[in-house]
């Protein structure tokens, strides 16, 4: 499945890209919200993994903009900050949950299965 990973932390991007690639997914990287919007328009990802805190557009702004021109994309928000409004995403994981919970969540989206409970909520 085609996935767009949006984060400005090179170590996090490397770890998540490797994790998803080993699980058989095609991963493209964007380093900020502006790059994400361009990449999503060109690549039509099925899933966007979107960090909240980035330079320029944050994840909330980027997620809402993505939703306006790619209504079918599944947005998985990620952040080290747990007490943020996550209504811009379809699913949300804290960064400390990503390595254990991301692949099952992505696989559930790919299979069209209701997603497993992912921590974080929509506060």
Backbone atoms as SQL, in Angstrom:
CREATE TABLE atoms (id INTEGER PRIMARY KEY, chain TEXT, resi INTEGER, resn TEXT, atom TEXT, x REAL, y REAL, z REAL);
INSERT INTO atoms VALUES
  (1, 'A', 1, 'UNK', 'N', 0.842, -1.170, 0.000),
  (2, 'A', 1, 'UNK', 'CA', 0.000, 0.000, 0.000),
  (3, 'A', 1, 'UNK', 'C', 0.891, 1.237, 0.000),
  (4, 'A', 2, 'UNK', 'N', 0.439, 2.282, -0.667),
  (5, 'A', 2, 'UNK', 'CA', 1.191, 3.532, -0.746),
  (6, 'A', 2, 'UNK', 'C', 0.911, 4.379, 0.497),
  (7, 'A', 3, 'UNK', 'N', 1.985, 4.774, 1.185),
  (8, 'A', 3, 'UNK', 'CA', 1.897, 5.548, 2.419),
  (9, 'A', 3, 'UNK', 'C', 2.770, 6.784, 2.294),
  (10, 'A', 4, 'UNK', 'N', 2.244, 7.910, 2.767),
  (11, 'A', 4, 'UNK', 'CA', 3.020, 9.142, 2.863),
  (12, 'A', 4, 'UNK', 'C', 3.326, 9.375, 4.337),
  (13, 'A', 5, 'UNK', 'N', 4.598, 9.476, 4.666),
  (14, 'A', 5, 'UNK', 'CA', 5.068, 9.716, 6.030),
  (15, 'A', 5, 'UNK', 'C', 5.547, 11.158, 6.118),
  (16, 'A', 6, 'UNK', 'N', 4.952, 11.930, 7.031),
  (17, 'A', 6, 'UNK', 'CA', 5.261, 13.355, 7.148),
  (18, 'A', 6, 'UNK', 'C', 5.775, 13.646, 8.553),
  (19, 'A', 7, 'UNK', 'N', 7.059, 13.973, 8.644),
  (20, 'A', 7, 'UNK', 'CA', 7.676, 14.281, 9.930),
  (21, 'A', 7, 'UNK', 'C', 8.986, 14.990, 9.664),
  (22, 'A', 8, 'UNK', 'N', 9.395, 15.852, 10.582),
  (23, 'A', 8, 'UNK', 'CA', 10.649, 16.585, 10.405),
  (24, 'A', 8, 'UNK', 'C', 11.807, 15.997, 11.208),
  (25, 'A', 9, 'UNK', 'N', 11.595, 14.864, 11.852),
  (26, 'A', 9, 'UNK', 'CA', 12.632, 14.217, 12.663),
  (27, 'A', 9, 'UNK', 'C', 13.259, 13.074, 11.862),
  (28, 'A', 10, 'UNK', 'N', 14.501, 13.249, 11.383),
  (29, 'A', 10, 'UNK', 'CA', 15.128, 12.225, 10.531),
  (30, 'A', 10, 'UNK', 'C', 15.214, 10.844, 11.183),
  (31, 'A', 11, 'UNK', 'N', 15.493, 10.767, 12.482),
  (32, 'A', 11, 'UNK', 'CA', 15.607, 9.464, 13.151),
  (33, 'A', 11, 'UNK', 'C', 14.249, 8.754, 13.178),
  (34, 'A', 12, 'UNK', 'N', 13.183, 9.492, 13.463),
  (35, 'A', 12, 'UNK', 'CA', 11.844, 8.918, 13.478),
  (36, 'A', 12, 'UNK', 'C', 11.451, 8.461, 12.071),
  (37, 'A', 13, 'UNK', 'N', 11.713, 9.293, 11.089),
  (38, 'A', 13, 'UNK', 'CA', 11.386, 8.949, 9.697),
  (39, 'A', 13, 'UNK', 'C', 12.111, 7.674, 9.280),
  (40, 'A', 14, 'UNK', 'N', 13.390, 7.577, 9.582),
  (41, 'A', 14, 'UNK', 'CA', 14.163, 6.396, 9.209),
  (42, 'A', 14, 'UNK', 'C', 13.585, 5.136, 9.849),
  (43, 'A', 15, 'UNK', 'N', 13.278, 5.191, 11.142),
  (44, 'A', 15, 'UNK', 'CA', 12.748, 4.020, 11.851),
  (45, 'A', 15, 'UNK', 'C', 11.378, 3.608, 11.311),
  (46, 'A', 16, 'UNK', 'N', 10.485, 4.574, 11.107),
  (47, 'A', 16, 'UNK', 'CA', 9.139, 4.253, 10.639),
  (48, 'A', 16, 'UNK', 'C', 9.154, 3.789, 9.188),
  (49, 'A', 17, 'UNK', 'N', 9.963, 4.416, 8.362),
  (50, 'A', 17, 'UNK', 'CA', 10.055, 3.998, 6.955),
  (51, 'A', 17, 'UNK', 'C', 10.560, 2.556, 6.863),
  (52, 'A', 18, 'UNK', 'N', 11.551, 2.218, 7.655),
  (53, 'A', 18, 'UNK', 'CA', 12.085, 0.851, 7.670),
  (54, 'A', 18, 'UNK', 'C', 11.024, -0.138, 8.152),
  (55, 'A', 19, 'UNK', 'N', 10.324, 0.211, 9.213),
  (56, 'A', 19, 'UNK', 'CA', 9.274, -0.636, 9.775),
  (57, 'A', 19, 'UNK', 'C', 8.186, -0.916, 8.733),
  (58, 'A', 20, 'UNK', 'N', 7.706, 0.117, 8.085),
  (59, 'A', 20, 'UNK', 'CA', 6.637, -0.041, 7.105),
  (60, 'A', 20, 'UNK', 'C', 7.113, -0.732, 5.825),
  (61, 'A', 21, 'UNK', 'N', 8.325, -0.456, 5.410),
  (62, 'A', 21, 'UNK', 'CA', 8.881, -1.112, 4.220),
  (63, 'A', 21, 'UNK', 'C', 9.025, -2.610, 4.454),
  (64, 'A', 22, 'UNK', 'N', 9.489, -2.988, 5.625),
  (65, 'A', 22, 'UNK', 'CA', 9.603, -4.419, 5.959),
  (66, 'A', 22, 'UNK', 'C', 8.245, -5.107, 5.992),
  (67, 'A', 23, 'UNK', 'N', 7.200, -4.339, 6.280),
  (68, 'A', 23, 'UNK', 'CA', 5.844, -4.891, 6.299),
  (69, 'A', 23, 'UNK', 'C', 5.233, -4.911, 4.893),
  (70, 'A', 24, 'UNK', 'N', 6.012, -4.489, 3.886),
  (71, 'A', 24, 'UNK', 'CA', 5.568, -4.582, 2.501),
  (72, 'A', 24, 'UNK', 'C', 4.895, -3.348, 1.937),
  (73, 'A', 25, 'UNK', 'N', 5.014, -2.218, 2.616),
  (74, 'A', 25, 'UNK', 'CA', 4.369, -0.996, 2.147),
  (75, 'A', 25, 'UNK', 'C', 5.355, -0.101, 1.409),
  (76, 'A', 26, 'UNK', 'N', 4.836, 0.681, 0.480),
  (77, 'A', 26, 'UNK', 'CA', 5.614, 1.659, -0.267),
  (78, 'A', 26, 'UNK', 'C', 5.514, 2.989, 0.478),
  (79, 'A', 27, 'UNK', 'N', 6.646, 3.537, 0.916),
  (80, 'A', 27, 'UNK', 'CA', 6.635, 4.725, 1.765),
  (81, 'A', 27, 'UNK', 'C', 7.347, 5.882, 1.080),
  (82, 'A', 28, 'UNK', 'N', 6.633, 7.000, 0.976),
  (83, 'A', 28, 'UNK', 'CA', 7.217, 8.250, 0.499),
  (84, 'A', 28, 'UNK', 'C', 7.311, 9.175, 1.703),
  (85, 'A', 29, 'UNK', 'N', 8.325, 10.039, 1.731),
  (86, 'A', 29, 'UNK', 'CA', 8.550, 10.928, 2.867),
  (87, 'A', 29, 'UNK', 'C', 8.377, 12.382, 2.454),
  (88, 'A', 30, 'UNK', 'N', 7.719, 13.137, 3.309),
  (89, 'A', 30, 'UNK', 'CA', 7.664, 14.595, 3.201),
  (90, 'A', 30, 'UNK', 'C', 8.121, 15.141, 4.550),
  (91, 'A', 31, 'UNK', 'N', 8.855, 16.234, 4.526),
  (92, 'A', 31, 'UNK', 'CA', 9.479, 16.747, 5.739),
  (93, 'A', 31, 'UNK', 'C', 8.682, 17.847, 6.426),
  (94, 'A', 32, 'UNK', 'N', 7.629, 18.339, 5.786),
  (95, 'A', 32, 'UNK', 'CA', 6.771, 19.347, 6.416),
  (96, 'A', 32, 'UNK', 'C', 5.408, 19.342, 5.726),
  (97, 'A', 33, 'UNK', 'N', 4.507, 20.188, 6.221),
  (98, 'A', 33, 'UNK', 'CA', 3.153, 20.223, 5.697),
  (99, 'A', 33, 'UNK', 'C', 3.079, 20.609, 4.234),
  (100, 'A', 34, 'UNK', 'N', 3.876, 21.586, 3.822),
  (101, 'A', 34, 'UNK', 'CA', 3.865, 22.012, 2.413),
  (102, 'A', 34, 'UNK', 'C', 4.277, 20.878, 1.487),
  (103, 'A', 35, 'UNK', 'N', 5.361, 20.196, 1.828),
  (104, 'A', 35, 'UNK', 'CA', 5.806, 19.050, 1.027),
  (105, 'A', 35, 'UNK', 'C', 4.750, 17.954, 1.024),
  (106, 'A', 36, 'UNK', 'N', 4.076, 17.771, 2.143),
  (107, 'A', 36, 'UNK', 'CA', 3.043, 16.733, 2.246),
  (108, 'A', 36, 'UNK', 'C', 1.902, 16.994, 1.281),
  (109, 'A', 37, 'UNK', 'N', 1.477, 18.244, 1.190),
  (110, 'A', 37, 'UNK', 'CA', 0.375, 18.586, 0.296),
  (111, 'A', 37, 'UNK', 'C', 0.732, 18.311, -1.158),
  (112, 'A', 38, 'UNK', 'N', 1.952, 18.664, -1.550),
  (113, 'A', 38, 'UNK', 'CA', 2.409, 18.405, -2.918),
  (114, 'A', 38, 'UNK', 'C', 2.520, 16.904, -3.166),
  (115, 'A', 39, 'UNK', 'N', 3.157, 16.200, -2.242),
  (116, 'A', 39, 'UNK', 'CA', 3.358, 14.749, -2.401),
  (117, 'A', 39, 'UNK', 'C', 2.028, 14.002, -2.448),
  (118, 'A', 40, 'UNK', 'N', 1.085, 14.385, -1.614),
  (119, 'A', 40, 'UNK', 'CA', -0.220, 13.715, -1.604),
  (120, 'A', 40, 'UNK', 'C', -0.962, 13.959, -2.905),
  (121, 'A', 41, 'UNK', 'N', -0.828, 15.159, -3.448),
  (122, 'A', 41, 'UNK', 'CA', -1.471, 15.467, -4.721),
  (123, 'A', 41, 'UNK', 'C', -0.893, 14.683, -5.877),
  (124, 'A', 42, 'UNK', 'N', 0.388, 14.419, -5.818),
  (125, 'A', 42, 'UNK', 'CA', 1.053, 13.702, -6.909),
  (126, 'A', 42, 'UNK', 'C', 0.990, 12.190, -6.737),
  (127, 'A', 43, 'UNK', 'N', 1.108, 11.715, -5.497),
  (128, 'A', 43, 'UNK', 'CA', 1.236, 10.286, -5.270),
  (129, 'A', 43, 'UNK', 'C', -0.020, 9.551, -4.875),
  (130, 'A', 44, 'UNK', 'N', -1.076, 10.258, -4.507),
  (131, 'A', 44, 'UNK', 'CA', -2.338, 9.647, -4.090),
  (132, 'A', 44, 'UNK', 'C', -2.139, 8.504, -3.086),
  (133, 'A', 45, 'UNK', 'N', -1.576, 8.792, -1.914),
  (134, 'A', 45, 'UNK', 'CA', -1.392, 7.737, -0.906),
  (135, 'A', 45, 'UNK', 'C', -2.739, 7.280, -0.343),
  (136, 'A', 46, 'UNK', 'N', -2.780, 6.057, 0.121),
  (137, 'A', 46, 'UNK', 'CA', -3.979, 5.530, 0.797),
  (138, 'A', 46, 'UNK', 'C', -3.981, 5.946, 2.256),
  (139, 'A', 47, 'UNK', 'N', -2.761, 6.067, 2.834),
  (140, 'A', 47, 'UNK', 'CA', -2.585, 6.453, 4.232),
  (141, 'A', 47, 'UNK', 'C', -1.549, 7.565, 4.311),
  (142, 'A', 48, 'UNK', 'N', -1.813, 8.540, 5.176),
  (143, 'A', 48, 'UNK', 'CA', -0.829, 9.568, 5.496),
  (144, 'A', 48, 'UNK', 'C', -0.561, 9.484, 6.991),
  (145, 'A', 49, 'UNK', 'N', 0.705, 9.306, 7.353),
  (146, 'A', 49, 'UNK', 'CA', 1.128, 9.324, 8.749),
  (147, 'A', 49, 'UNK', 'C', 1.687, 10.717, 8.975),
  (148, 'A', 50, 'UNK', 'N', 1.030, 11.473, 9.835),
  (149, 'A', 50, 'UNK', 'CA', 1.263, 12.907, 9.914),
  (150, 'A', 50, 'UNK', 'C', 1.598, 13.345, 11.327),
  (151, 'A', 51, 'UNK', 'N', 2.814, 13.856, 11.500),
  (152, 'A', 51, 'UNK', 'CA', 3.232, 14.395, 12.794),
  (153, 'A', 51, 'UNK', 'C', 2.489, 15.705, 13.062),
  (154, 'A', 52, 'UNK', 'N', 2.237, 15.984, 14.313),
  (155, 'A', 52, 'UNK', 'CA', 1.532, 17.216, 14.657),
  (156, 'A', 52, 'UNK', 'C', 2.467, 18.425, 14.677),
  (157, 'A', 53, 'UNK', 'N', 3.584, 18.300, 15.380),
  (158, 'A', 53, 'UNK', 'CA', 4.464, 19.454, 15.586),
  (159, 'A', 53, 'UNK', 'C', 5.573, 19.469, 14.533),
  (160, 'A', 54, 'UNK', 'N', 5.412, 20.395, 13.577),
  (161, 'A', 54, 'UNK', 'CA', 6.396, 20.550, 12.501),
  (162, 'A', 54, 'UNK', 'C', 6.543, 22.031, 12.188),
  (163, 'A', 55, 'UNK', 'N', 7.636, 22.409, 11.523),
  (164, 'A', 55, 'UNK', 'CA', 7.755, 23.807, 11.083),
  (165, 'A', 55, 'UNK', 'C', 6.722, 24.089, 9.989),
  (166, 'A', 56, 'UNK', 'N', 6.321, 25.332, 9.874),
  (167, 'A', 56, 'UNK', 'CA', 5.318, 25.688, 8.865),
  (168, 'A', 56, 'UNK', 'C', 3.951, 25.214, 9.321),
  (169, 'A', 57, 'UNK', 'N', 3.223, 24.569, 8.424),
  (170, 'A', 57, 'UNK', 'CA', 1.907, 24.041, 8.784),
  (171, 'A', 57, 'UNK', 'C', 2.058, 22.902, 9.781),
  (172, 'A', 58, 'UNK', 'N', 1.335, 22.950, 10.893),
  (173, 'A', 58, 'UNK', 'CA', 1.375, 21.817, 11.810),
  (174, 'A', 58, 'UNK', 'C', 0.485, 20.699, 11.260),
  (175, 'A', 59, 'UNK', 'N', 0.454, 19.574, 11.942),
  (176, 'A', 59, 'UNK', 'CA', -0.323, 18.433, 11.482),
  (177, 'A', 59, 'UNK', 'C', -1.807, 18.710, 11.391),
  (178, 'A', 60, 'UNK', 'N', -2.329, 19.513, 12.311),
  (179, 'A', 60, 'UNK', 'CA', -3.749, 19.838, 12.289),
  (180, 'A', 60, 'UNK', 'C', -4.135, 20.598, 11.028),
  (181, 'A', 61, 'UNK', 'N', -3.371, 21.617, 10.695),
  (182, 'A', 61, 'UNK', 'CA', -3.631, 22.409, 9.492),
  (183, 'A', 61, 'UNK', 'C', -3.430, 21.549, 8.249),
  (184, 'A', 62, 'UNK', 'N', -2.342, 20.806, 8.212),
  (185, 'A', 62, 'UNK', 'CA', -2.053, 19.958, 7.055),
  (186, 'A', 62, 'UNK', 'C', -3.127, 18.895, 6.874),
  (187, 'A', 63, 'UNK', 'N', -3.538, 18.264, 7.968),
  (188, 'A', 63, 'UNK', 'CA', -4.574, 17.238, 7.892),
  (189, 'A', 63, 'UNK', 'C', -5.882, 17.772, 7.343),
  (190, 'A', 64, 'UNK', 'N', -6.285, 18.943, 7.792),
  (191, 'A', 64, 'UNK', 'CA', -7.530, 19.550, 7.298),
  (192, 'A', 64, 'UNK', 'C', -7.416, 19.909, 5.811),
  (193, 'A', 65, 'UNK', 'N', -6.245, 20.386, 5.405),
  (194, 'A', 65, 'UNK', 'CA', -6.041, 20.718, 3.988),
  (195, 'A', 65, 'UNK', 'C', -6.049, 19.450, 3.134),
  (196, 'A', 66, 'UNK', 'N', -5.394, 18.402, 3.607),
  (197, 'A', 66, 'UNK', 'CA', -5.402, 17.127, 2.874),
  (198, 'A', 66, 'UNK', 'C', -6.825, 16.618, 2.697),
  (199, 'A', 67, 'UNK', 'N', -7.605, 16.736, 3.734),
  (200, 'A', 67, 'UNK', 'CA', -8.982, 16.262, 3.716),
  (201, 'A', 67, 'UNK', 'C', -9.807, 16.969, 2.638),
  (202, 'A', 68, 'UNK', 'N', -9.466, 18.238, 2.355),
  (203, 'A', 68, 'UNK', 'CA', -10.246, 19.004, 1.382),
  (204, 'A', 68, 'UNK', 'C', -10.060, 18.510, -0.053),
  (205, 'A', 69, 'UNK', 'N', -8.883, 17.955, -0.376),
  (206, 'A', 69, 'UNK', 'CA', -8.693, 17.475, -1.749),
  (207, 'A', 69, 'UNK', 'C', -8.433, 15.975, -1.853),
  (208, 'A', 70, 'UNK', 'N', -8.324, 15.283, -0.758),
  (209, 'A', 70, 'UNK', 'CA', -8.177, 13.824, -0.745),
  (210, 'A', 70, 'UNK', 'C', -9.088, 13.241, 0.328),
  (211, 'A', 71, 'UNK', 'N', -10.396, 13.331, 0.144),
  (212, 'A', 71, 'UNK', 'CA', -11.308, 12.909, 1.203),
  (213, 'A', 71, 'UNK', 'C', -11.218, 11.428, 1.573),
  (214, 'A', 72, 'UNK', 'N', -10.710, 10.580, 0.695),
  (215, 'A', 72, 'UNK', 'CA', -10.633, 9.152, 0.984),
  (216, 'A', 72, 'UNK', 'C', -9.380, 8.708, 1.701),
  (217, 'A', 73, 'UNK', 'N', -8.398, 9.592, 1.866),
  (218, 'A', 73, 'UNK', 'CA', -7.145, 9.209, 2.504),
  (219, 'A', 73, 'UNK', 'C', -7.371, 9.006, 4.006),
  (220, 'A', 74, 'UNK', 'N', -6.709, 8.008, 4.567),
  (221, 'A', 74, 'UNK', 'CA', -6.782, 7.751, 6.010),
  (222, 'A', 74, 'UNK', 'C', -5.590, 8.447, 6.656),
  (223, 'A', 75, 'UNK', 'N', -5.850, 9.380, 7.540),
  (224, 'A', 75, 'UNK', 'CA', -4.782, 10.135, 8.204),
  (225, 'A', 75, 'UNK', 'C', -4.557, 9.565, 9.599),
  (226, 'A', 76, 'UNK', 'N', -3.316, 9.139, 9.830),
  (227, 'A', 76, 'UNK', 'CA', -2.903, 8.682, 11.152),
  (228, 'A', 76, 'UNK', 'C', -2.040, 9.787, 11.746),
  (229, 'A', 77, 'UNK', 'N', -2.578, 10.464, 12.745),
  (230, 'A', 77, 'UNK', 'CA', -1.818, 11.498, 13.422),
  (231, 'A', 77, 'UNK', 'C', -0.859, 10.882, 14.417),
  (232, 'A', 78, 'UNK', 'N', 0.313, 11.484, 14.541),
  (233, 'A', 78, 'UNK', 'CA', 1.290, 11.046, 15.538),
  (234, 'A', 78, 'UNK', 'C', 1.875, 12.277, 16.222),
  (235, 'A', 79, 'UNK', 'N', 2.167, 12.129, 17.488),
  (236, 'A', 79, 'UNK', 'CA', 2.792, 13.225, 18.213),
  (237, 'A', 79, 'UNK', 'C', 3.320, 12.723, 19.548),
  (238, 'A', 80, 'UNK', 'N', 4.346, 13.395, 20.027),
  (239, 'A', 80, 'UNK', 'CA', 4.825, 13.144, 21.380),
  (240, 'A', 80, 'UNK', 'C', 3.930, 13.866, 22.379),
  (241, 'A', 81, 'UNK', 'N', 3.140, 14.817, 21.896),
  (242, 'A', 81, 'UNK', 'CA', 2.204, 15.568, 22.728),
  (243, 'A', 81, 'UNK', 'C', 0.886, 14.792, 22.757),
  (244, 'A', 82, 'UNK', 'N', 0.423, 14.402, 23.924),
  (245, 'A', 82, 'UNK', 'CA', -0.780, 13.568, 23.986),
  (246, 'A', 82, 'UNK', 'C', -2.062, 14.357, 24.222),
  (247, 'A', 83, 'UNK', 'N', -1.961, 15.599, 24.655),
  (248, 'A', 83, 'UNK', 'CA', -3.177, 16.344, 24.966),
  (249, 'A', 83, 'UNK', 'C', -3.483, 17.410, 23.907),
  (250, 'A', 84, 'UNK', 'N', -3.588, 16.962, 22.648),
  (251, 'A', 84, 'UNK', 'CA', -3.923, 17.864, 21.551),
  (252, 'A', 84, 'UNK', 'C', -5.258, 17.440, 20.939),
  (253, 'A', 85, 'UNK', 'N', -5.884, 18.361, 20.245),
  (254, 'A', 85, 'UNK', 'CA', -7.098, 18.070, 19.495),
  (255, 'A', 85, 'UNK', 'C', -6.685, 17.207, 18.299),
  (256, 'A', 86, 'UNK', 'N', -7.271, 16.032, 18.182),
  (257, 'A', 86, 'UNK', 'CA', -6.889, 15.116, 17.098),
  (258, 'A', 86, 'UNK', 'C', -8.007, 14.934, 16.069),
  (259, 'A', 87, 'UNK', 'N', -8.938, 15.863, 16.024),
  (260, 'A', 87, 'UNK', 'CA', -10.060, 15.724, 15.087),
  (261, 'A', 87, 'UNK', 'C', -9.621, 15.829, 13.622),
  (262, 'A', 88, 'UNK', 'N', -8.429, 16.254, 13.347),
  (263, 'A', 88, 'UNK', 'CA', -7.885, 16.350, 11.995),
  (264, 'A', 88, 'UNK', 'C', -7.406, 14.992, 11.476),
  (265, 'A', 89, 'UNK', 'N', -7.387, 13.990, 12.352),
  (266, 'A', 89, 'UNK', 'CA', -6.903, 12.663, 11.952),
  (267, 'A', 89, 'UNK', 'C', -8.009, 11.626, 12.127),
  (268, 'A', 90, 'UNK', 'N', -7.865, 10.521, 11.398),
  (269, 'A', 90, 'UNK', 'CA', -8.798, 9.401, 11.539),
  (270, 'A', 90, 'UNK', 'C', -8.384, 8.499, 12.695),
  (271, 'A', 91, 'UNK', 'N', -7.094, 8.439, 12.942),
  (272, 'A', 91, 'UNK', 'CA', -6.500, 7.627, 14.019),
  (273, 'A', 91, 'UNK', 'C', -5.386, 8.463, 14.621),
  (274, 'A', 92, 'UNK', 'N', -5.026, 8.165, 15.854),
  (275, 'A', 92, 'UNK', 'CA', -3.955, 8.905, 16.498),
  (276, 'A', 92, 'UNK', 'C', -3.123, 7.966, 17.353),
  (277, 'A', 93, 'UNK', 'N', -1.802, 8.083, 17.224),
  (278, 'A', 93, 'UNK', 'CA', -0.871, 7.338, 18.070),
  (279, 'A', 93, 'UNK', 'C', 0.124, 8.308, 18.680),
  (280, 'A', 94, 'UNK', 'N', 0.416, 8.101, 19.954),
  (281, 'A', 94, 'UNK', 'CA', 1.544, 8.827, 20.537),
  (282, 'A', 94, 'UNK', 'C', 2.814, 8.231, 19.938),
  (283, 'A', 95, 'UNK', 'N', 3.836, 9.027, 19.845),
  (284, 'A', 95, 'UNK', 'CA', 5.074, 8.537, 19.215),
  (285, 'A', 95, 'UNK', 'C', 5.644, 7.324, 19.942),
  (286, 'A', 96, 'UNK', 'N', 5.414, 7.215, 21.245),
  (287, 'A', 96, 'UNK', 'CA', 5.927, 6.048, 21.962),
  (288, 'A', 96, 'UNK', 'C', 5.125, 4.778, 21.655),
  (289, 'A', 97, 'UNK', 'N', 4.015, 4.887, 20.940),
  (290, 'A', 97, 'UNK', 'CA', 3.211, 3.730, 20.537),
  (291, 'A', 97, 'UNK', 'C', 3.487, 3.291, 19.102),
  (292, 'A', 98, 'UNK', 'N', 4.142, 4.123, 18.328),
  (293, 'A', 98, 'UNK', 'CA', 4.256, 3.898, 16.888),
  (294, 'A', 98, 'UNK', 'C', 4.931, 2.573, 16.545),
  (295, 'A', 99, 'UNK', 'N', 6.048, 2.266, 17.159),
  (296, 'A', 99, 'UNK', 'CA', 6.788, 1.058, 16.774),
  (297, 'A', 99, 'UNK', 'C', 6.009, -0.223, 17.044),
  (298, 'A', 100, 'UNK', 'N', 5.112, -0.208, 18.017),
  (299, 'A', 100, 'UNK', 'CA', 4.343, -1.421, 18.321),
  (300, 'A', 100, 'UNK', 'C', 2.946, -1.434, 17.708),
  (301, 'A', 101, 'UNK', 'N', 2.352, -0.269, 17.494),
  (302, 'A', 101, 'UNK', 'CA', 0.956, -0.231, 17.070),
  (303, 'A', 101, 'UNK', 'C', 0.712, 0.234, 15.638),
  (304, 'A', 102, 'UNK', 'N', 1.724, 0.793, 14.983),
  (305, 'A', 102, 'UNK', 'CA', 1.502, 1.356, 13.650),
  (306, 'A', 102, 'UNK', 'C', 1.213, 0.303, 12.588),
  (307, 'A', 103, 'UNK', 'N', 2.015, -0.741, 12.507),
  (308, 'A', 103, 'UNK', 'CA', 1.814, -1.745, 11.453),
  (309, 'A', 103, 'UNK', 'C', 0.445, -2.419, 11.564),
  (310, 'A', 104, 'UNK', 'N', 0.006, -2.860, 12.762),
  (311, 'A', 104, 'UNK', 'CA', -1.351, -3.417, 12.831),
  (312, 'A', 104, 'UNK', 'C', -2.436, -2.422, 12.410),
  (313, 'A', 105, 'UNK', 'N', -2.261, -1.158, 12.741),
  (314, 'A', 105, 'UNK', 'CA', -3.224, -0.140, 12.352),
  (315, 'A', 105, 'UNK', 'C', -3.240, 0.051, 10.837),
  (316, 'A', 106, 'UNK', 'N', -2.077, 0.160, 10.224),
  (317, 'A', 106, 'UNK', 'CA', -1.979, 0.313, 8.772),
  (318, 'A', 106, 'UNK', 'C', -2.545, -0.918, 8.066),
  (319, 'A', 107, 'UNK', 'N', -2.237, -2.100, 8.576),
  (320, 'A', 107, 'UNK', 'CA', -2.761, -3.332, 7.971),
  (321, 'A', 107, 'UNK', 'C', -4.284, -3.393, 8.062),
  (322, 'A', 108, 'UNK', 'N', -4.842, -2.919, 9.162),
  (323, 'A', 108, 'UNK', 'CA', -6.299, -2.887, 9.316),
  (324, 'A', 108, 'UNK', 'C', -6.919, -1.925, 8.307),
  (325, 'A', 109, 'UNK', 'N', -6.298, -0.781, 8.102),
  (326, 'A', 109, 'UNK', 'CA', -6.787, 0.175, 7.105),
  (327, 'A', 109, 'UNK', 'C', -6.711, -0.451, 5.713),
  (328, 'A', 110, 'UNK', 'N', -5.597, -1.105, 5.411),
  (329, 'A', 110, 'UNK', 'CA', -5.422, -1.734, 4.099),
  (330, 'A', 110, 'UNK', 'C', -6.476, -2.805, 3.838),
  (331, 'A', 111, 'UNK', 'N', -6.843, -3.534, 4.882),
  (332, 'A', 111, 'UNK', 'CA', -7.812, -4.613, 4.745),
  (333, 'A', 111, 'UNK', 'C', -9.256, -4.103, 4.822),
  (334, 'A', 112, 'UNK', 'N', -9.419, -2.827, 5.145),
  (335, 'A', 112, 'UNK', 'CA', -10.756, -2.278, 5.279),
  (336, 'A', 112, 'UNK', 'C', -11.476, -2.756, 6.526),
  (337, 'A', 113, 'UNK', 'N', -10.704, -3.223, 7.491),
  (338, 'A', 113, 'UNK', 'CA', -11.249, -3.737, 8.747),
  (339, 'A', 113, 'UNK', 'C', -11.353, -2.570, 9.725),
  (340, 'A', 114, 'UNK', 'N', -12.381, -2.564, 10.573),
  (341, 'A', 114, 'UNK', 'CA', -12.402, -1.508, 11.603),
  (342, 'A', 114, 'UNK', 'C', -11.092, -1.541, 12.371),
  (343, 'A', 115, 'UNK', 'N', -10.528, -0.371, 12.569),
  (344, 'A', 115, 'UNK', 'CA', -9.208, -0.323, 13.176),
  (345, 'A', 115, 'UNK', 'C', -9.210, -0.734, 14.625),
  (346, 'A', 116, 'UNK', 'N', -8.083, -1.319, 15.080),
  (347, 'A', 116, 'UNK', 'CA', -7.962, -1.651, 16.496),
  (348, 'A', 116, 'UNK', 'C', -7.936, -0.369, 17.309),
  (349, 'A', 117, 'UNK', 'N', -8.290, -0.461, 18.578),
  (350, 'A', 117, 'UNK', 'CA', -8.250, 0.709, 19.434),
  (351, 'A', 117, 'UNK', 'C', -6.825, 1.229, 19.494),
  (352, 'A', 118, 'UNK', 'N', -6.639, 2.458, 19.079),
  (353, 'A', 118, 'UNK', 'CA', -5.346, 3.110, 19.160),
  (354, 'A', 118, 'UNK', 'C', -5.419, 4.148, 20.264),
  (355, 'A', 119, 'UNK', 'N', -4.419, 4.173, 21.116),
  (356, 'A', 119, 'UNK', 'CA', -4.432, 5.103, 22.235),
  (357, 'A', 119, 'UNK', 'C', -4.354, 6.538, 21.789),
  (358, 'A', 120, 'UNK', 'N', -4.780, 7.435, 22.636),
  (359, 'A', 120, 'UNK', 'CA', -4.659, 8.850, 22.350),
  (360, 'A', 120, 'UNK', 'C', -5.978, 9.559, 22.372),
  (361, 'A', 121, 'UNK', 'N', -7.012, 8.945, 21.854),
  (362, 'A', 121, 'UNK', 'CA', -8.332, 9.558, 21.910),
  (363, 'A', 121, 'UNK', 'C', -8.445, 10.782, 21.029),
  (364, 'A', 122, 'UNK', 'N', -9.517, 11.524, 21.232),
  (365, 'A', 122, 'UNK', 'CA', -9.750, 12.729, 20.449),
  (366, 'A', 122, 'UNK', 'C', -10.023, 13.924, 21.342),
  (367, 'A', 123, 'UNK', 'N', -9.178, 14.124, 22.334),
  (368, 'A', 123, 'UNK', 'CA', -9.417, 15.234, 23.235),
  (369, 'A', 123, 'UNK', 'C', -9.115, 16.559, 22.601);
